[in-house]
Amino acid sequence: MKLIHQFELSISDDKLLKYLSSDSQTKSTDKSKLFSLHGFHSENFSLLKNEIISIAERNEIESISENEFGIFYVVSGEIRNPDGKHLLLQTI
């Protein structure tokens, strides 16, 4: 089953910008470091947003779990970095 058939897909711009706005002078997360290493920055956050949504559009749900925050769908796939290389990513 694919998410696109079940839900309207959306990603919060604020959430992506939070991941991408960390730098070496602040407490950065593993996600911000990873995205930065692969060319994704706050200036081009819409590229990352589109790539993550495309994972859900192209790939099947791998697993579903639930906790007090809601239901989580795990989908993996490749995204294209700004430099044209591919990166395997799992999105929840």
LINWO-V672708 format. One record per backbone hydrogen bond with DSSP energy under -1.0 kcal/mol. CO is the residue of the C=O (numbers start at 0). NH is the residue of the N-H. Records with the same first field share a line. If there is no record, write none. Layout:
BEGIN
CO=NH + NH
END
This chain:
BEGIN
0=60
2=5 + 6
11=15
12=16
13=17
14=18
15=19
16=20
22=25
25=27
28=32
29=33
30=34
31=35
32=36
33=37
34=39
35=38
40=43
43=46
44=48
45=49
46=50
47=51
48=52
49=53
50=54
51=55
52=56
53=57
54=58
62=73
64=71
66=69
69=66
71=64
73=61
74=90
76=88
78=86
80=83
84=80
86=78
88=76
90=74
END
